[in-house]
Amino acid sequence: MDQRLEAAVSAVKVHLETNRYSYSITRCQLRCCRLLNEYLAGVGKSYSRHLARQWLQSIEPGLCKTTLNTYRRALEKLGAAYNQKKIEATKAQYDEKQNYKNLAPWCKTLLDAFLQEMSDKYNRSYLHILRIAIARFLKYVSTKGGQRPEDITHRLITDYYRDAEHTGSKSKDAYNSRISKFLYYLSDKGKIPASIYLTLDKFVLQRLIFIESLPDQNRNTFIENAQTAIINAVTYYEKVLEIVTVIDRYHYSKTMKKIFRCAWRELFIFLEANSLSYSIDLALAWANYMRHYTAQWKSFRRAIMLFEQFRLNGQINPHKVYEYGINRIDTLPKWYKEDYTAFHNLKVKERFSQSTLAMYRCSCLRLFEYLHANGVISWEAVTPETVKAFHLQDSHSTPEGKNAYASKIRIFLEYLGDTGKVPPSLFMAVPSESAPRVSIIRTLNDDEIADIYRRIRHNTFNALDLRGMAIILTGLRMGLRASDITKLKFSDVSWEQKTISLQQQKTGKFLQLPMPTEVGNALYRYIMQGRPDSLSEYIFISHRVPYNRLHPSVCTRALNAVLSDHSIGFHVMRKTFASRMLMNAVTPCRIAETLGHITNSSVMQYLSTNNDTMRRCALSLAGIPVKGGVLS
């Protein structure tokens, strides 16, 4: 490097250090000078502005826009220093310096105190960067009429984010991050509300609600729910900081924990921005309104219920399920609601399953809605003709569905007859028979079974795949229903005796079946390599907190993930199991015993699946004259 160019590079370095350019900008501009010098040495020429521009044009295709602009500014400084001229600061640098000089006294006092406190934490270069960003923000505060720290409000932060202009989104985020440090300092000193420093975030600002700007109906909803306030916003957030440490004890995913923290934090900002206190009704109203801004609003609602649970009990129960919809039973008139509630409680005492209780509920609600639409206001007005008319207009997608609903309504009317609310024979107005139906039995063919085993042999599975294959093999090789597979417990499996013992959910009959080796291996592999770390007694559990027992529908989804035909249910595994046993000459009594059937009558339906045996039953056409048609 010739001495004149070396002196120019030194002058550029001094200028960068004196004006406290960031480390990355300094390094990039000095690298530009070094690369230019290497280029000049390679071509054997001395420095000139023309050669410098020519060199930059030659390397421009390989540079990003930011680096290219930085190199251009470096060459401008180098050219000025080489010609022994003063290196002029850019207009942006000048404006940034002027922002600080022209600050109102109260702004400058706050900023100086902040920088003094930060001097032990940051170096001089970064303190200079902080001063530039914060001075720009405080200048905006002053132009908006701010005369003290208390004038920095959530609304002002929102306006500043909208109005502030930057060269790009990254620059804007960097400036806002520095300003947030200053806002945190002010909140820590008690000069502004605690949530304001959290507000200067592009994601938060997209969802921040000011209720005075909402339509009347929405605004009134928030105002009405605010009347039930329990604790102020600051006390609420103190409780939030406690629950944040508690949820780490549970096996929520990082994503879910992040969503929960986001919901609690943004609710705090909403409360302080609108000068409101916390109540569960207001919080749920806020979470429901978030449906206009994010697809995660239901997770926000879940976060609110977890917080309320923690506020009341000091702990959380991830297994608790909440219902948010309006209970249609509560909307019923007294004359209908009292009798239905008594009927429902009776069925609960009889220990019917939740699915059966839901079926009763839906069926009885259909009946009431028909009665209400036809002006019936008491049981005395319900006649056999009314019941028959209801049954005729009650539409369902299948005859089986219509018959199932009719049977529940018949039982309800029979209960009302026993209690004297309606004539004892009124239930007979609901038809109790349906036409018999014979359907073709669908079983898995050899190719489909081969696909299942091929997938087991050649694929590397993730946790969900391991669970799915264990479920499929248990159904295929043992003939268990989906409802029985999903309720399998560790205590049901005897690894020493190689058996699985269970009480069938549908029939209540106890079964003890030999466990095939491939089923045992699939269960063991899922338990050891795929199953989440949970204390649940069930083998098959969901892979998301709270790790509940699986719903039987998961079995069908696991099967559909393997087979190309997605129109079949998991019960096809049980039918295939029974059909294969029949093909292997197992007696119907033994098949019924293995399936847990009370009699072997239900096994007879599988006879049609044994093609080889069915062919022996075919009658010959010999000796039967055929006249006309394709056979003549």
Secondary structure, 3 states (H helix, E strand, C coil): CCHHHHHHHHHHHHHHHHCCCCHHHHHHHHHHHHHHHHHHHHHCCCCCHHHHHHHHHHHHHHCCHHHHHHHHHHHHHHHHHHCCCCCCCCHHHHHHHHHHHCCCHHHHHHHHHHHHHHCCCCCHHHHHHHHHHHHHHHHHHHHCCCCCHHHCCHHHHHHHHHHCCCCCHHHHHHHHHHHHHHHHHHHHCCCCCCCHHHHCCHHHHHHCCCHHHCCHHHHHHHHHHHCCCCECHHHHHHHHHHHHHHHHHCCCCHHHHHHHHHHHHHHHHHHHHCCCCECHHHHHHHHHHHHHCCCCHHHHHHHHHHHHHHHHHCCCCCCCCCCCCCCHHHHCCHHHHHHHHHHHHHHHHCCCCHHHHHHHHHHHHHHHHHHHHCCCCCHHHCCHHHHHHHHHHCCCCCHHHHHHHHHHHHHHHHHHHHCCCCCCCHHHHCCCCCCCCCCCCCCCCHHHHHHHHHHHHHCCCCHHHHHHHHHHHHHHHHCCCHHHHHCCEHHHEECCCCEEEEECCCCCCEEEEECCHHHHHHHHHHHHHHCCCCCCCECCECCCCCCCECCCHHHHHHHHCCCCCCCCCCHHHHHHHHHHHHHCCCCHHHHHHHHCCCCCHHHHHHHHHCHHHHHHCCCCCCCCCCCCCCCC
